[in-house]
Amino acid sequence: MNTRKRLAAMHSAGYLRQGEESSANQACVIASGQRCEHALVDPELNRRLYTYEKQVRGRFAPIVDTLKALSAFQHEMDFESRAQRVAQDKLGYGLPQELLENAWVNGLDLRALHSYCIFRSFKECIDMAESDQQPWRERMLIDAEFIRSCGYHTIDVSPCADGRLQGLLPFVFRMAPNDAVYVKAYAGALFDVEGDVADWTHRELERLAGFMPGGESGNYLKIAVYHYSTSNPCQQGCAAHGSNDALATQEAADRLAELRAAIENTYGRGAAPDTLLIGMDTDTDAIRVHLPDSESGNCPMRFVESAQLFRDTLGMDAQSARSAIEAAVVRAENSCGLQPGMRKLIVRLLESNLSQIEYVIHHHEGRYSVIGHDEAFICAGEATNYVQLRNKYYYAHLDTVEEGAPDMDVGIKIFSGLNVHRGLAVPVLVHFHYSSRVPGSRERTVSRCRRVKAAIQGRYRNLHEQGLLYCQMAVSDRQGSERCTFIEDLAGQAGH
C-alpha cells in the first residue's frame, strides 16, 4: 500500500483527521515518501500473519469456480474421471465418487459437493496448521513466559461465538496459542458459570499436583470478550444482545462477577480467579480494555481504547509511545487498585493491538470490507481452535441441541442469508473432543456426534428434507494428535 492509500485508509478508519497528513509526525511519512508504520508496530509479524491469512483463505477461494466448471460438463461421457482431475488440480483433493457417478441421471448434487469441499478444505487447514502457524507463533509479544511473568499460570478466554472474533488470539491480542491459554466461545460472551467453575477446579488440581510450570505462585485469569461495530452499531453489533453495546458490556461484566462469586462461595474468600473485560470493534480489530479494581471488579465505564492510543502516539518514538500507553492506563485506573501483574498484561495487550490496527489499515483499508457475517459453515458442539482466522465459521456451543437451540437458531438465520437464498445448503460440522486417556471415550463421543446430528436434522427438518442442510461429524483428541477426524473416514479402522 502506497502512502496515499495508507492515509486514505487511516482517514476511513478514523485514525487520522483531515489536515493531519500535512504533519510528517502525525502522518508518519518520511521524506522519501515511503510509508513508516507506527513505532510500536511489528511489520515482520504482520507480513507473516498476512501470509497465513492468504494460505487459509486460499484453500476456500477456488471452491465455487471449481464447482461451476464441473457443472458445465456434468453430462459428458468422461465426466467422473475428468471431474476428479479438475478437483485435484484446483482444490488439491478428490471428490466423493458417489456424488459424481449418478450426475448423468439426477444432475450433479452441487449443494452436497459445496458443503463437502468446505469441510475438506477446512480439514486441510487443520492438517497444515502447525506448519502454517509456526512462522508467526515464535514472534508473538504475549507468550507463555510473559503470561507467567504477569503472575498467571492460566488464561481462560471466552469471546463471543461470532465468527468475526475467531482471529482473536494471534491477530487481535498477538497472543501465542499455548498450553496456558484456553479459548471457549459463547454467544454474547455469556460463558457457562458452572462449566467455568469446573474448568477452574481442574486447573487448580493440576496446579496443586505440580503439573504446571510456575503454578505454585501463579493465579488463574478469566477474560470475557464482547464486541461492537463502530460502522453500524445498530445492526452489526452482538446479535445475542440485539446489537445493544451497553447491554453486551454490562452482561459480560456481570458474568465475570458471577464466576468470582460462585468460586468464593464454594471455596472461600480469596479463592476466586482474576477477571478482565475486553471489548473488540469487529470493523477494525481495535480493542477496549476495562481496568479491574483490586477486587477484580470490572467497571463498564473504566477503560482504555487502543484506537485512541494509536492516534495519540502516531509519530512518537517507541519509548515515548510506550510511556504514553502506561500513562493512559494510570489515568483511566484512577486509583482503582490495579494489580501490577494485571497492569503489565493490559499495557502489553494495548501495545500488541497497535500492530493489528496497522494490519487492518495496510491489508484491509482500515476497515474490513465485509463488516458483518461471512462465515463458511456452522461448528456445533465444541469448537476446533486449530485454525485462527476471522470469519471462518459460526460457532454454536452446545452439549445437547435443546440447550444450544438459541445459538443454533442464530446460526441457521445467518446462513439462511449467506447460503440458502443462493440455493446452497447450510454446512454444519458437529464436532466434539474426547480423551484418549479415558477408556471408551472416543466411542462414546462418536455416539454423541450421531445423536446431535440427528437432533439438528430433526429441529431443522424442512431444510434437511430439501437438501439445504448438510451435516458432517468429526472428533478430536484433547491429549493426542487426532484433530478433527471425519467419523466416516475411520469407520472401519480399529485402534481407538
N, C-alpha and C positions, 0 to 999 in steps of 0.2 A: 504494500500500500504506500503510495507516494504521500508527500507532505500535505498536498491539497485535500486529498481524500481523507487522510487521517484527521485533519482539522474539521472537515465536514462531519465525520463520524462522531467526533467529540462534541460538536455543536448539537447533533441529533440526540445524543445520549445525555446532554445537559452537563457535561464536564467542562465545557468552555463556553463562555458567554460572548455575545457579539462584541468585537473590538479587542478581545484579549489576544487574538492571534497576532496583533501588532507587536506584542511584547515577546522578545526571544525567550525569556524565562518562563512566562506563562504558557506559551505555545510549545515550549521545549523543542525549538527548531534551531539547529546550529547554522553557522554562516554558510556552509556548503550547500544548504538546502536539504540535507539528509535528515531523516526522522530520528529523533532521540527519545526513547521511552522514558517514562518516569524512572527516577534514580533507583527506586526500590523494586523495579520490575526485573524479573529474570527472563530475558529474551530467549535464552537457550532452552529453558524449561518450556516456555510457550511453544517454541518450534517443535519440541519433542511431543508435546501434547497434541499439537495440530496434526502431526504425522499419525499419531494414534487415532485421532478422530477420523481422518481420511481413510485409514485402514479399515476401521469398523464400519463406517457408513458405506465404504466402497464394496463391502460384501453384500449389501442390500440393494445398492443402486441399480444393478443390471436386471433385477428380477422381472419387473414389469415389461421392459422391452424384450427380454428373452421369451416370455410367455406370449407376447404379441407375435413374435416371429414364429413360434410353434403353432399358434392358432392359424396362421396364414397358410400352412402346408399340411394341416392335420389329416387331409383326405388323400394324400399321395401314397403311392404303393410302399415306399421305403420309410414311412413316417416314423416308426418306432426307433429304428436304428439311427436315423438322421436326427431325431429329437434328442436322443441320448448324446450324440456327438456335439450338438449345439449347446446342450446344458453343461457338459463337461468343459467346453471351450469358454462359455460366457460366465458360468457360475462356479465351476470348479468341482462339481459333484453331479452324480446321475440322479434321475428321477424314478419314482416307483413305477415299475413295469406295469402293474395292474391299472394305473391311471392313464397309461398310454395305449394299451393293446386293444381297448374297445372304443377308441375315439371314432373309428370309421362307422360305428353303429349309432352310438349315443352322442357323439360330439365330445370334444375334449373337456374334461371337468376342470376348467380354469380356476374355479374357486378353491377346490381341494389342492390343486397344484400351487396356487399362490400361497396358501397357508403352509403347505409343506415346505416351500422354498424359504419362507420367513423363518420357520423353526430350524431348518437345516443350516441357513446362513448364521443364525444366532448360535447354534451349536459349534459352528466353525470358529466364531468369535471366542467362545469359551475355551475351545481346544487350543487356540492360539494366544490366550490371554497372557500367559506367563512371558512369552517372547515379545508380544506386542507391548506389554506394560513395563518390561524391565528397563528400557531406556529412561523413563521418567520417574520410576519408583525411587531410584537412587538419588534423585535430585530434590526431593520434596523437603520443604522447610520444617514440616512437622512430622517427625518420625517417632518410633517407639522410645528412643533415647531421650528426645526432647520432652515427650509426654511424661516420662519418669522424672525428668528434671523439674517439672512443674508440680510434682508430688502426686501423680496419678498412676495407678497400675492398670486401670481400665477406663476407656472412654466408650460409653454406650450412646449411640446417636439414633434418635427417632425423627427422621424427617417426614414430611407429608408424603403419601404414596404417589403423588402426582409425578408423572414421568419427567417433568422439567427439572426435578431435583436429583435425578439419578447420577449426575456427574458431581455430586456434592463433595465427596472426599478429595479426589485428585485435582479437580478443576477449581471449585469454589473455595474450598478450605486449603488446598495444597497440602493435604494430609495423606501420608503414605498408608495404604491399606496394610494392616499387620495384625498380629495375634492379640494386640492390646486394644484394638478398635473393633467394635461391633456396630452393625447398622441393621435396624429393623424398622421398616417404614409402615406408617398407618395413615389412613385418611385423616386429614386435618392435623396431623402430628399428635393425634389423641391416642397415645400408646396404652396398652393394657396394663393397668397398675399392678394387678395380681401377677401377671406374667413377668413384669419387671422386678417385682419383689423376689420371684423365684430365680430370675437371672442373677440378681444381686447376691442372693443367698448362695447360689452355686459358685460365683466368683469368690465370695468370702471364704467358702470352704476350701477352694483351691489355694487362696492366699494363706490361710491358716495352716494348710498342709505343706506349705513351702514349694508349691508348684509354679510360682511365677516370679520372675526377676524383680527385685525391689518391692515385693509385695508386703514385706514386714513393716514398711514405713509409708506406703502409698495409700491413696484413697481412690474411691470409685467416683466417676463423673458421669452424670446423665445430661445429655444435650437434647433439647427439643428444637426442631427447625420448622417454623411456619413459613409461609410465602405470600407474596403480594405482587401486583403488577403496577408499575408507575405509568405505563402507557394506557392501560384500560382497566382501572381498578374495579369498576363495577361489574365487569364480565369475565376478566381473566385472572381474578384472584383465586383464592382457595374455594373450590366447589363445595367442599364439605361444610364450609361456613357461609355459603351464599355470597362469596366474594366480599364479605364484610371483614376488612382488615383488623379493625379493633376487636371484633369477636375472636378472630383467629389468634391474635396475640394474647388476649386475656385467657382464653380456654387452654392454650398451651402452657401459660404460666401457672394456671390453676392445676393442670395435670401434674406438673413438676412438684408443686406443693403437696398434692395428694400422695405422691410417691414418698416424699420425705416423711409425711405424717404416718403413712402406713408402716414404714420400716421402724420409725421411732416408737410407735405404739406397740409394735410387735417385739422389738429387740432392745428398747430402751433409748433414752435421750442420748444423743451423740453418735448413734449408730448410722444415721441417715447419710447417704452419699451427697456430694456436692451436686448442684444443678446449674445449668446455664441455658438461657433462652436466646435463640438467634432467629432473625428474620432474613429472608432472601428475596430480592427483587428478581423474578424469573425473566424479566425482559433484558437485564444487563448483567446478572450474576453478582451484583453488589450486595453486601450484607449489612445488617443492623444487629449489633451485638449489645444485648442488655447486660447491665452490670449487677450481679447479685450482691447482696449485703453480707455481713458477717455470718448471718444465719442461712445463707444461700437462698434468700428470698429474691425472686426476680420481678422487678417492677417494670410494667409495660412502658412507662414514661421515662425510664432512665437508661439511655443507650448512646452508642456512638455508631455513626454510619460511615462505611468505607468510601462511599461515593463522595461525601463531603471532604473526607481526608484526601482523596485523590485530587480534588480541585484545589484544596488548600496547600498541598505540598508539591504540586506540579512545578517543576523548575528548581526545586531545592536539591542540594546535595544529599547523599544517603544519610549521613549522620544527622543533619538538620531535619530531614523528613522523619526519621525515627524519633527524634526528640519531640517533634510536633505531635506524633501519634500518642506518645506517652503522656504528653501534656493534655491532650484532648480527653484521654481516659481519666486522668486525675480530675479534670474539670467536671466531667459527667458523673464521676463517682460521688462527688460532693460529700465526702467523709462517711460513706455508707459502710466502710469497714471491709473493703475488698481485700481478700487474702492475697499474699504475694505470689503464690503459685498460680492462682486464678488470673491475677493481673498479667503475669508473664505470658500465659496462654492467650489471653484476649488480645494483647498487643501483637503477638505473633500472628494470630488469625487475621487481624485487621491488615497487617503488613502483607501477609501472603495473598490476601484477596485483591490487593492492588494489581498483582500480576494477571489475575483473571479479568479484572476490568480492562486492562490493556489488551488482553487476549480477545475479548469481545469487540473492542474498538478496532483492532487490527484485522481480525478474520471475519467479523460479522457486522461491520459498520456501526458499532456502538450499541446496537440493539438487535436481538435475533429477528430475522425476517418473519419467522413464524413464532409469535409470542404465546400462542395457545398450544393445544394438544396436537401432537404429530407422531404419536407412538405407533409402533409396528404391530403390537399384539398385547394381550392381557396376560399377565402372570398371576395365577390364582393359587393360593396356598401359602408357600414360603418363598421369599424372593431368592433369586440367584444373583449374588453380589459380585460375580466374577467379571462382568462387563460393566465398566464405569463410564457411562456416557449419557448425556442429556437425551430425554425423549425416546429411549429405545423401547420401553414397554410401560404400560399402566399396570400398577401392582394392586391386587386385591388380597390383603392379608385375611386368611380365614383358617379356622380349624374344621368347621363344617359350613356348608353353603348357607344354612339357616342363619348362623351367626354372622357370616360375612356378606349377607344379602345386600345391605346398603352399598358396600363398596363395589360389589359385582354389578349392581344395577347402574351405578355411576359409570362404570367401565363400559357396559353394554350401550348406555346412552351415548358415550363419547364415540364408540366405534360404529354406532348407527349413522353418525355423521361422517366419520372418516372412511368407512368401508361399505356399509350396507347400501347407502344411497348410490354408490357406484356399482352395485351388483356383486361386490366381493364379500366373502364370509368374514366373520369375526374370529380371528385366531386366538385360542385360549390355551395357554400352557399350564397344565395342572402339575405343580412341582412341589415336592416335599423332600426334606432331609431325613436320613436315617443314620444310625450309629453302628459302624461295623464292630464296635466293642460289645454290642448287646446282641446276644443270640436271637435270631429270628427277626431282627429289626427291619431288615430290607424287605422281607416277605410281607410283613405287616404294613410297611409303608406303601408297597405296591398295591396291596388291597385297599388301602386308604385312598390312593390315587384313583382307583377304579370307582370307588363309592362316590368320591367328589365329582368325577367326570360324569357319572350317571345322574347325579343330582343337578349339575349345571345344565345338562341336556334336558332334564325334566323341567327345570324352572323356566328355561327359555325354549320351550317346546316348539313354538311357531318358527323361530329362527332355525332350530335343528332340523325340523321336518322339511324346510325349504332349502336345506343345504347352505344356510347362511351362518352356521356355527360349526367351527372345526376345532376339536379338542385334541391336544397331544399331551400325553403323560410322560413325566420324567422324574428321576430321583437322583439325589446327590448324597455322598457320604460326608458327614461332618468331620470325621477324622482321617479318612483315607483319600485316595486320588480320584475316585469316581466322581465325575462332575456332569450333572445334567444329562444323564444317560436316558435316551428314549426307551421306555419299558419294552416296547415291541422288539427293539433291536436285540435284546438279550433274552427273549422269552424262552429260547431253548437251551440256554447256557447254564451250567452249574457253577458252583464255587462261590456263591454269595450267601 
